[in-house]
Amino acid sequence: MSAKNILFIMFDQLRWDYLGCAGHPHLETPNIDRLANMGVRFTRTYVQSPICGASRMSTYTGRYTSSHGAQWNGHPLRVGELTLGDHLRKIGMDCWIIGKTHMRADAEGMRRLGLDPDSTIGARQSQCGFDVWVRDDGLWAEGPDGFNDDGRSPYNEYLKSKGYDAPNPWHDHANAAVEDGNLASGWFMANADKPANIDEPDSETPWLTSRAIEFIEQAQSPWCAHLSYIKPHWPYIVPTPYNDMYGPQHVPPPARHPDERENPHPVYAAFMETLIGRGFSRDEVRDKAIPAYMGLIRQCDDQMGRLFDFLEKSGRMDDTLIVVTSDHGDYLGDHWLGEKDLFHDCSVKVPLIIYDPSADADATRGTTCDALVEQIDLTATFIDYAGGDVPDHIVEGRSLRPFLEGQAPSDWRDFVISEYDYSARPFAADLVTRPRDARLFMVADERWKMIHAEGGYRPMLFDMSTDPDEFLDLGDSAEHADIIAKMYDYLAQWGRRMSQRVTRSDADIAAMVTQSDGRGILLGLYDGSEVDAELTVKYRGAAPTKRR
């Protein structure tokens, strides 16, 4: 089978349950649902960290965050870490970024190795292994120190070319409204119901969709394009007509319980007391922000309709593997929290839909798959579909292709892992004595979810069968000691994995053991009779004479 093109679509901060096909009671997403009807929707997909940068670095490398080391936003991905682009180019497929990566280059490592950022290899090291069609990470915020994007925002330059007259049109137009002649910034959630000060076709999501269509129109197969949207990530503000499509009456009740505030785990308590946690615990915040969040998602879905229509008309729908997912979710006030950061499903579980156009996938079209999936499985899946062998001494995920072809593996994983380094949080110093101890680990199986916190704390434990909303923390329950021990066994099993021997595969090691290279380096012999004579032939015969 010839390699397919790969269109890898990622939204930022899209919750798994804010899709029509996932059962949202008010939000319709007919175009994403359309893709789900053509492919497989995976219902239990977990990211490897509930924070943007770390999650994406795991997705792009196929490795856990403790393997690649870039464990929080702004932490550089170390030079030399192999990424999706490196793996695909090795087997003849180009790999391009269209949108956001949230990657920070290891500038010090590049200087140490003499890598010129303007060279081909230096540029790829600086761009997470991708070639760049267009990269814009969004969030061009202004603060007391002013604003300077150093020309790094092609979206800002586009807006200026369209006549949006502001030093930072990303904020003043795309992410702000105007009220009584004054700026109504999207950073204030009180303004979330106002229409963004921009023509809708010029807003971020349509702009990026246009860039993707331009790429596909000129691309030579086979290609992988990572179309990475900035939305529905905050600021929660959207242009008309999406700003008033939904109102407070469409906001689902928060999934939270008063008991969660009674004697909470100290780490959980610290997150509840953050500014964003306190903010989203207020009903007036939810009633403003969530309808805007839903409007942003509906705009994203409409752009998926535009993109999928183009793919069908151009014939690309017939030879392109399409993936839709997110880098993490959004609490939106559930569990008395906002943003992401912890491990409740609304944060760490993400949507994943995969469409394979080949006949091999016909039997699974329109189905769901409940297998435990980690987002690092995508790198392995893409390598598999591109015609390569997955280098499992480097890539820690596994290909999902068998599920798409109706051949679920009998040895699939028993548990999933996610990690979070919260050392950059101001409250970390109140919880641990050293920044390196500000770490959390989640391990979840088919029924149970446990969170381990370094620093001598008890674990958190949830029974996902009897308590799917994750309200009751059983981490200090003596009756669940056996379950906690089992989950710690899983965590220990994962911790003992081989993760750093990335320059030699198991096959390489086997070849070293079983094959002689003819050099005759032998240890432990008494007289040579213990091995084949050919290995010691150079050690036999007449002794050489001394040259005079």
N, C-alpha and C positions, 0 to 999 in steps of 0.2 A: 504494500500500500504506500502510495506517495505521501510525503509529509504534507500536512495541512498548514494553512496559515493559522495564526493564533491571535485573537482579539481578546485581550485581558483587561476587562473593565473593572475598576475599583472606585467605589464612592467613599467619601470620608465621613465617618461617624453615622452611618446608616444602620439603624437597629434591624435585627433579624425579623421582628414582628411588625414593622411598619411597611408592609407590603400587602396588597390585596390577596395574593396567593398564599400568604402566611396567616391570613385570617383577620387582618385589621378590620374593625367594625365600620369604619368610615372612609378610610383612605383607599382610593381606587388607583391601581397601577397596572393598567391594561397591557402595556407594552412589555414590562418586565414579566408580567403573568404570561404573556404570549411566548416569551422565551422559555419559561418554565414548562409550558405545554409542549414545547418542541424538544425539551431536554430532560434533565434530572435536577430536582431541587433537593439538596442535602440539608437535612433539618437539624443536625447536631455538629456544626462546624465551629471550632474554637480557634481564636487567634492565640499566638504564642506570647503576647503581652498586650494588656489593655491600654496601651499608650501609643500614639501615632508612630513615632520614629522607630521604636523597638519592634513594634508589630510589623511594620513594612520591611525592616531589615531582615527579619526572619522570613517573611514571604519571599523576598527577592533572593535570599541565599538558600532557602530550604533548610535552615538550621535554627535551633533554639537560641534564645537571646544569650544564654550563658555560654553558648558555643561561639557566636560571632562577636559578642562583647559590647555591641552598641545598644545599651540597655535603657536609654532614656532619650528624649528629644535633645538634639544637639550633640549627642555623643557620636564622634566620628566612627564610621565603619572602617576598621583598620585596613591599611593598604595590603593588597594581595588576597583579601577574602573573595573567594569565587562567588559569582552571582549568576543569576539566570542568563544574562547576556553572554557571559563567558562560556557557560555550558552549551548554549544554543549555537553560538558561532563555531564552536569546535565541530559541530555536526552539520554546518552549512546553512544555518538560519540566522538572518539579521534580527536584531532586537532593539526596539525604539521606545522612547518615552514620549508621551503626549500628555503633559500635565504635571502632576505632583509626585515627588518621591519622598520628601522630608528627610533626605539623606544629607549628612554633613561629611565632607571629604576629610580624609586623614592627611591634612596638609603637611604636618611635621614628618609623617612617614614618607610622603612623596619627596620631600626635600632630602631626607636622609638617603633615599635611594636614587636621587638625581632624576626624578621623573618630571618632565616638563608638562605643566597642566595644559599647554597648548598643543602637545603632541597627541596622536590618536590614542595611544595607551594611557597617557596622562588624563585626557578628557574623559575616557571611560572610567578610570579610577575615581575621577571627581564626580561622576554622574551615576554611581551605583551600578556600573557595568552597562548602562544603556548608551546607545547613540541618541542624540537629542533632536527630535523634530521640533518640539517646543516644550520648555520646562517652566512652570510657574507654580510655586508652592502656596501662593495666596497669602493671606494674613499680613498684609503690608500696613501694619498698625503704626500710629503716631503716638509718641509719649512726650514727657517733659523734655527729653533730649532732642526732639524733632523727628524728622522722617528723612530717610535716605536709602533708597533701594539700589543705588549704584547701577541703575539700568538693568537690574536683574529681573524686572517684571515685564515680560512681553505683553501681558494683559494691560498693564498701565499704559504702555506705549501705544497699544491698539486704541485704547479709549481716547488718548490725546489726539491720535490721528483722526478720530471720529468727531472731534470738536468738544470733548468734555474738558472744559478749561479748569483744571485744578492741578496743583503739584502732585496730589495723590488721589486720582479719580477712583481708584479701587475703593477707598473709603468714602469720599465725598459724594460719589454717585452710585456705585454698585452696592455699597453697604451702608448707606444712610438715606434718610428721607429729608424732605423739606417741609417745614410747618411754619406758617406765618412768616415766611422769608428767612427762617433760621434753620440751621442744620439740626437734624434729629438723628443722631448717630445710632447705628445698629449695635454699638457696644452697650447701649442702654436697652435692656429688654422691655422697658416701658414703651419703646418705639417699634416693637416687633410687628405690630399690626399695620403699620404705615407702609405705603408702597415705596420701594427703593427708587432713588432719584435717577433712573436710567431707563432707556428704551429696552424692553424685554429681550429683543434679539441681540443686544449688546452686552447682556449680563454674562456672568462667568460661565454658566453651564452651556448655553448656546454657542458662545465663543469657542469653547473647547471642542464641542461637537463638530463645529465647522473645521477646526484644525485637523481633527481625526479624519473627516471625509476627504480633505485635501491630501492627507498622507496616503490613504488607501487608493485614491485615484491614480497616484503615480507609483505606487509600490510594486516592486518586482517580487513575485513569489519565489521561495517561501519566506514569510516574514512573521515576526511576533511584534505586536504593537500593544504597549501598556497604556491604555487610555485611563488616566487617573484624575478623577474629578475632585474639585475643591469642596463641593457641597455634598450633602446638606449640613456640613460643619458650620458652627457659629461663625460670624454674627448671624443671629436668627432674624433675617430680614430678606424680603423677596420682592421683585417688581410686580406690578399689576399685570395680569389679572389674578396672580397667585396669592397676593397678600390677603385677600378676603374670601378665598374659596372655603376656608374653614374658620370656625369660631370656637368659643369655649364649650359650646354644646357638642363639639366633636372630639373633645379632649377626653381620652379614657381616664377613668379613676386611677389615681396613683397606686402602684403595687407597693404598699408600705403598711406597717402595722405598729401600733404604739409599743408593743413588747420589744421591738427592735431597739428602742431607746432605753430599755431597762437593762442595766448592767451589760452594755455591749462590750465586745472585744475592744481593747484599747486602740488598736489600729483602726478598726471600723469607727470608733468614737471620734478619732482625730479627723477622719475624712468627713464625717457628718458636720463637724464644726468649721469646715472651711467656708470661705465666702460663697462659693458656688453651691455647696451643700445646703447652707442656710437659705440661700436665695431660692433654690428650686423646691424647698420645703414649703414655700409660700404659694398659695393657690393663685394669687394674682400674677405671679411670675409664670406659672405653668399655663394659665389661661391666655397669656400673651405670646409666650415663646413657642409652645407646641403647635398652635395653628400655623405659625410661620414655618416651623420645621416641616410640617406636613405639606405646606405650599412649596417649599424647596424640593421635597421629594416628588411631588406631582410634576414640577417643572423638569426634574431629572428624568422622570418616566416619559414625559412628552418628547424629550430629546432622544430617548431610546427609540421611540417610534420613528422619529426622523432618521436616526442612524440605521435601524433595521430595514426601513423602507429602501434606503439607499443600497444596503447590502443585497437586498433581494433584486432590485432593478439592475444592479451591476453584475449579478451572478456570483458575488462573493459569499453569499449565504450558503452556497453549495460546497465551498472548499475551505471554510473557515470555522475552526473551533472557537466558540464564544463562551466566555466566563464572566459572570457578574457576581461581585462580592463587595465587601467593605473591610476597612482596616480595624474597626472596633465599633461598638455601639454607643449609646448615650443614655444615661440614667433618666434624665427628664423628670426628676423628682421621685422616682421609684426608690424605695429603701432610704428615703430622706437624703438623697444624694443628687448631684448634677454631674455633668461631664462623663468621664469614664473611670479609669484607674483601679477599680476593684473588680471582683470576679463573679458578681451576680450575672445571670445569663443576659440581661439587657445590656451589659457592657462587653462581656468577653465572648459571647456567641454571636455569630454574624451570618447574614444570608450568603448562600452559595448556590448558584445555578450554573450548570454546564450543559451546553448544547454541542453535540457532535453530529455533523451532517452525514456521516457515513452510514451505510446500511447496517453495519455491525451494531449500531446503537438503536435501531428501529424498535426493538422489543421493550426498551425502557423509556420511550418518549412519554412525557406527561406524568412520570412517576416521581415519588419521593424516596429518599434513602435515609434511614435512621442510623447508619453506622457512625461511630465516633471518628470524626475527621478533624485533622489539624491543618491550619492553613499552609503550613510548610509542605503539605502534600501537593500543592499546585506546581512548585518547581519540578518535582519528580514527574507529575502528570505531563507537563509541557515537554520535558525531555523525551518522555516516552512517545508522545504524539509526533514529535519532530523526527523520530526514527533512531534515537540514541538509546544506549544502555544507561540506566540511572546509576551514577557513581555513588553507591550507598555508603562508602566510607567518608563521603563529603556531605551529600544531601541526606538529611535525617528524616525527611518525609517519604511517603510512598505514593506511587501512582494510583490515581482514582479510576483509571481507564477500565479495570475489570468491572467496577460497579456500573459504568456507563454501558458496558456490553453485556450486562446481565450475568456476570460471572463473579459474584462476591467471593473474595478470598476466604478460605477456611481458617487462615492464621492471622486474621486482622487484629489490630491492637485491642487491648483490654481497657486502656485508660488514655486520657489526654492530659497534657501539661501546659500550663501557662505560668509566666513569671512576671514579676514587677519589681523594679528597683525604684523606691520612693525617696532615695537619699537627697534629691533636689528639692523635696518638699520642706518648707520651713519647720513643720512639726516633727520632722524626723529626729532632730536633736533631743526632743522630749521623750522619744520612745526607745532609742538605741544610743549607745555610747560612741559608736564609730559609724561613719557613713556606709562602710562596706557591709554593715549588718542590717541596713534598711532594705531588706529584701523579703518578698513574699513569693510563695509557690502555691499554685493550685494544681491539684490532681483530681480528676473526675472520671468515674466509670459509668456504667449504664444506669446506676441508681444513685450513687453517693458523690458528693463533692466536698473535698477538704481543702482548707487553706492553711498553710504553715507560715508562721511569721518568725523570722530569726529574732534573737534577743531573749529567749527563755519564756516566751508566751505560750499559752495553750493554743491548740489549733481551733479553727472554726470548722463546723461540720454541718452539712445539710442533706436531708433525705429528699432527693428529687422525685421520688415516687409518691410519698404521702404529703410532701410539702413543696410542690412545684414552684410556688412563689418565693421560696427561700426566706421565710420569715423566722423560722425556729432554729437557732444555732444550738446544736447538740455537742459542741466541742468540749464542754465540761461535764458531759453525762457519763457517769460510771457504767451505765447500762450499754453504752456504745463503745466501750474500750476495745472490743474485738474488731469492730469496724474501723476505728481509728488506727489500730495496729496494722490492719490490712492495707489501709491507704498509705501509711508510712512505708510499708513494704513496697508498694508500687513506686513511691517517690524514691526510695533507695535503689530499686531496680533501675529506674531511669537515671539516677545519679551515677550509677556505675557504668553507664554506656560508654562505648569508645567514641569519642567525639573530636579528638584532636589529631589523630593519625591520618591526616588528609592527603599526605603525599604517597601513601602506599595502600592499595586496596587489599582485600583478603586474597584475591587471585594473585596479586603481586607477591604477597608473603608466601603463598603456597608454591609459587614458581621458584622462589629463592630457596625453599626447603628441599624441593624434589629434583631440581635440575642443577647439574654441575656446569659451571662456566669454563671448566678446563684449566683453572688457575692452580689447582692442586693445593689449596690451603686446607690442611687437614689437622685436626687436633684429636688427642686421645688414643692414638694408635700405638700398639706395642711393636709389631713387626710388619704391618701392612696387610696381613692376611684377612683383616676384618672388613676390607672394602674391595671393590673391583680392582683388578691389577692395573687397568688403564689409568686409574687415578694416581697411582704411585710410580708409573713407569719412569718418570723423570728423576726419581730418587734412587734408581737402580743402575747398575753398570759400573764400569771402571772409573776409578777416581781420577779427576783431572790432575795434570802435573803443574807444578809451580813454574810460572814464566820466569826465565832468568834474564 
